[in-house]
Amino acid sequence: MNINELENLIKIGEGLTLEFKKSPGSNIGREICAFANAKGGRIILGVDDNGRIVGVNNHNKLKSEMQTTARNIEPPLLLDIETVNDILVVKIPEGKNKPYSVNGRFYIREGANTQQLNRDEIREFFYKEGLVFFDDRLNNKFNLEKDFSEFRFQRFKRLADIPDGLDKYDILRNLEIVKDSRITNAGILLFGEKVTRFIRSATITCALFQGTTKYRILDSKEFDEDIYTNYDNAMNYLVSHLNTEYIIRGGPREEKLELPEDALREAIINAIAHRDYRSPANIQVYIFKDRVEVVNPGGLVPGLKLEELGKRSLPRNPLLFDLMHRIEMVEKIGSGFFRIRRALSGYGMGEPILDVNENWFNITFKRIDLEKGAEAPLEKAVEASINATVSAPINLTGFQQEILNSMKDNFHITYSEMETALKKDRTTIIRNVKQLRDMNLIERVGSDKDGYWKVHWNALGNKPINAYSDKPIKLSKLQMMILEHIKTNPHITYDELAKSLKKGRDTIRLNVNKLKEMNIIDRIGSRRTGHWMVKTDAL
């Protein structure tokens, strides 16, 4: 640096990365520590607070003293000191081993000032720098005997291919879920009976809005269970409120959601895995006329840049991420946004819209405007497939027949009344009502508040109904096809299933996990050399 460059730097004035000092003084260690804990910076010795050059003497002695001071910081630092005429320019790098302390105290640079951190600020600093993690903190209020869900633990074992016969607490300790007879926050998120008693923000809020603003809410639901159930419920909510296209190509009809399920699934999973659980805000899933938004409290993880999404990842909750990986909710670190982009590309759609700041991470998927025409290439078989006269039987579940009968008895019946009468949760009812609508068996006449249900009995008139209400297990068509493939080839892989069934790998993985969860199939041995077993007694 020459004198002209230095004078130009001085003209900028003191700030976050620049400090003027006539001489080092007794507090110089605090200044160095504060810069290292922030973004790094320069201390210019020989310039007063007004920016006037006064110079310093004994340059070599001062350089030695400054380096000694830096070495006494914990952990030690190495400074880059340059002489420009009678001035010393001390360059402090941003620390790679934060936090740094002087005499047991921590300092940070805030604007043009150096501030000592209090206890709460130190804790927050550690979180922001990724030095401590919320998910592996022990929770003293959780009672392992009363608050732990055995059902959720057994489900985890099945999905993670953990063999029977192992002691429960040995499993929990080996996975670092339990330490010293206390459970971590990650364990609560997976196995808590009432999760939000201990982690209040562990909720996903889903809402459907009229139009493109939040002015009028048509429907909303809050899911506050364990993360696996919340994820499942949020996906069901999206699928039940988005449009489905039916495509007929001479064989069985194909169903195609207006947005790729794999992309929506990854967005929700990323929000669950990487959100800041210390924030009081919920994960928010919003459906508007023109878009779907998934809003995640916490912003980008420190150390990760927006352009690096899909290439690398720094998990905010590494223990939780590891547990989610074991049950195949997530794959390798950094692959989530790659799969989102791949799924959108497969639909002929562009990149998602990302809006990121310090506190929020918002990903937006643009919906197709059905009134103005498709933005993504959709086939024209929708109306034909819905309105066509089909001679094949109509397959209804026993529950769907109950819904039809409830509408027949009371065509003004509400979702809340169906919940009470049919003893099912609202999400299940909405999903089945959507399926009846898609089959053109019912329609909603008028508004949600003042309208009524119309059952198209003529559509049922001459067609036999295949009911299977007496069967305790209800499988989707895809799940049945997966079972057939597994029976034929117990060693079949996810990739082979995806290729044969012409579905995304994530869709296959989700449905295989459903079959595991229902205890219909099991994985024997490792993922690499093991095989599938169909439990015929469960069917």
C-alpha positions, 0 to 999 in steps of 0.5 A: 500500500502506498501513501495515496492508497492509504490517504484514500482509505483514511478518507472513508472513515472508521467503520466495521472494518476500519479503526484509527488509533494514535497509538496501540494503548492498553485495549488494543487486544480487544480491538484485534479480538473484535475484528477477528470475531467479525469480518476482519479489518484494519487498525491504522496506527498513527491516525487520530479519531478525526482522520489526521495523520500523526505518525508513530515511532519505533516501528519495529518495536510496535510490530513486535508488541502487536504480534505478541498481543495477537499471540496472547489472544485465545486462540492465537492470531497472526497479523499482517503489519505494513509500514507506510511512511510513519504509519503502521497498517495492521491487518487482522484476518477474519478468524477461522477458529471463532470465537476469540477471547482476551482474558476470558472475555469475548468482543465483537465489532458492531459498526465502528465500535467494539463491544463486549458480549454478555452471556446471551450474546455469547450464546447467540454468537456461538449459534450463528457461527455454527459452533453449537447446535440446537438439535444436539442440546439436551432437554431437561424437561423431557421425561423419557418414560412419559413423553417418549412415543414407542410407536414413533420409535418402532417406526424409526427402527423399521425405516432405518432397517435397525434389527429387532432384539437390540436394547432401545436405550443402547440404540438411542445412546449409539445414535447420540439421541440420548446422553446421560439419561436425557434426550436431545432436541433432535430426539424430541423432534422424532420421538416426542409424544407432544413435541410442541410442549418442548419445542414450540415452533416445531409446527408446519402451518399450511394455508390456502388463499383466494387469489394472489394475496393473503387477504382471504384464507380459504383453508388452513391447518397446523401440524404439530406432531413429530417431523415425519408426521408433519412432513407427511401431512404437509405433503398431503395438504399440498396434493389435496389442494393442487390440481391433478391432470389425468392422462389417457394414452390407451392404457391405465390413466396416469395422474400428474400433479400440476407441480412436481411432487419431488420438488415440493417434497424436497422443499418441505424436507429442507425446511424441516432439516435446516430451519432454525428451531430457536426461532418462534416462527413456524414453517409456512406452506402457502398456496396462492392462485399463482404460486406455492411458497415454502417459508423456512425460519432461519435464512441461509446457514452461516458459511453457505452462499446462495449460489452454492445451493445444490452444490454444497451444504452446511446443515444447521442441525447435523444430528437431526440431518443424520437421523433423517438420512437414516430413514431416507427422508434426506439423501447426501448433504447438498443434493436437495436443491439439485433434485428440486431443479431436476424435478422442475426441469423434467416438468419443463419449468424454470428455476424456483424463486428464492428470497433469502435474508438473515431470518427467512428462506423462502422458495416459490414455485410458480403455478400454471394459470389454467385460465390463460393456458399452461406455462409448463407443457400439460397435455390436453387430455384433462377434460376428455379423461374426466368427462369420458364414459368409462365402462371399467368399474369405479374403485372407491374405498369404504371411507369414500363411500361413507363420505358420499353417504354423508353428503347424501344425508346432508349436502351442506355438511362441512369438513368439521362435521365430517371429522366428527361424524366419520372420525377421521382427521381433516387432512384425510377427509380433504384428500379423499374429497379431492379424489371424489372430485377428480373422479367427477363424482361430486362437485362443490356448488357455491362458496365454501361458506354458503355452498353445498355438495352435489353428488353425481349419482348418474355417474355411478348409475351403471358402473359397478363399485369395487369397495374394499372397506373390510380390508384394514390396509389401503394401498395406492396403485403405485404401492401395489406395483412396487409390491409386485416388483419386490415379490418378483425381485427381492434384490431390486433397487430404488433406481431399478424401481424408478426406471421400471415404474417411470417415477422419480426416485424420491417418489419411489422412496417415499412409497417404499417408506410408507410400505415399511411404516405399514409393516407390509415390507421389511429390509433384510440386511444392509442397503447395499447387499440386503433384500426386501421381504414382503410380509404376506401375513400383513396383507 
